């Protein structure tokens, strides 16, 4: 039996849940009997059936004696839905092939053990790296209770994010801009600094032709300067908006709250609001992932606070020259060997541009 072939199909199915299952993991499942796929499913929406139960529900034949391929270890605890291990046992599945084990302490190997205790053959680690990569956001959120942060910026080949006059529309091509909206759909939150709101008055929503959802908008605003007539405030009743501030002006809070904004009070440090404390508070609000679309100042603060997990660099084949802004500004390091290093994981063409995806390698991580 070609386990990898069916697991690849399960991964394809899992990705269909992108943007709709947070803060749950992406999971796909395929049921095979006598060499034929008889059922498929994926976790479609937070709070609804998990992948295994959807696959069983969609079976065209009895699943008794079949093999189920699932990208993530079946759950064995009661949450918003009953344990998937129960459904597998009750339906007479004889073999379970698992991609990645669940890092959630409520599962973490227990699901596999329960199945084996009921005489079911369990194979683990099939396309484990690919299955684990599906849920980088979920894994960090479950283990650290903090959001997974992806810093994104667009720049020219000479490292500029704007011209000397401050103009930045459009550095990258239309395909790159569409890819940014794919990212906005994939991650639960989008974060910018108040200077971006004041300068650009962005909507910070997701604009795709396919089904999608808007990210939670998070504004880092130390002194509560976000204009009340800005688009993010004026549309806060239809798109969740959080303003993170060190201000204690309760009277001013009420003006934003009347518009539908949520105020999150965060203490200051030398960089402005303490981003590590903000991440903790956002994690407590159930936000598992953030797309950081900040300017150079916020990007600098985020890297210095060690909250960034990945960097996505869209590089256009253009040169601005001059003294235009760079993606990370401010005093940062004195010596080249003090640099924050990036582990490049993928380089791809997006229209005329290059997209460089990297993991951030910090020399030491904060507790």
Order of alpha helices (4+ residues) and beta strands (2+ residues): alpha-beta-beta-alpha-beta-alpha-beta-alpha-beta-alpha-alpha-beta-alpha-beta-alpha-beta-alpha-beta-alpha-beta-beta-beta-alpha-beta-alpha-beta-beta-beta
